[in-house]
Amino acid sequence: MAWIGANLWRCLATILVTVSAREVCAAAPEAPVFWKGRVADIEAAVGAVKRGKTEIIARSPGGRPVYLAGYGVRADFQRQANYGSAVAAGDPGFYARKPAGSPPVVYIVGPVHGQEVEGMVGLVNLLRVAETGKDLRGKEWPRLRENFDRCRVLIVPLGNPDGRARCPRFHFAPPFARPAA
C-alpha cells in the first residue's frame, strides 16, 4: 500500500508539469481556465468538496480560514499522548497505534509562501480529481481517482491565506515573467 502515496505524489507532479509555464505563458496576460490560484478560487474548490469532508483547522493572523479537505475513513489511533510525550515515555505507540489493515495516510500541505501559486493550482486541480476524476481542463485521471478510495488523503490547499491575499501576482507568465528592461 505504500505505493499509493508515491503514486499520488507522482500524479500531482504530473498535473503540475502538465499545467506548464508554457501553457500559462501562451495564454498571457490571462491565465487559462484551469489556473485557479487566488484565495477565492481555493475557497471555491474547498466549498465544492462533496465526496470528502472539509473543516477549518486554523485562522491566519489576518483572520482568514485555513482549510483541510479530507478523504477516506479516519482511523482511531488510540492516542494517549502527544508525540513528544510518547517518545519521552519510551513508547511512540502512546502517540498512535495504527490498527491492522488501516489504509495509508497521505498528508499534503500547500504552499506557505503567497507567491508560490503553482502548488496551489496543482492542489485545486487535485481536489477536482478527487471529486470528479477529472482536473479543471477536463483531463481524466482514473488511477489517481481510484487511489483516493484506497487511502486517507488530507489536503491543506493553502497554508498561508494572508500571504496569498497580499501577493498581487496571479501567475508569473508575461508580462510578469519578463525581466525589467
Secondary structure, DSSP 8 states (H G I E B T S, - for coil): -HHHHHHHHHHHHHHHHHS-HHHHHHTTTS--TT---SHHHHHHHHHT--SSEEEEEEE-TTS-EEEEEEES--------S-HHHHHHTT-GGGT----TT---EEEEE--SSTT-HHHHHHHHHHHHHHHHSB-TT--B-HHHHHHHTTSEEEEES-S-HHHHHH---S---TTTTS---
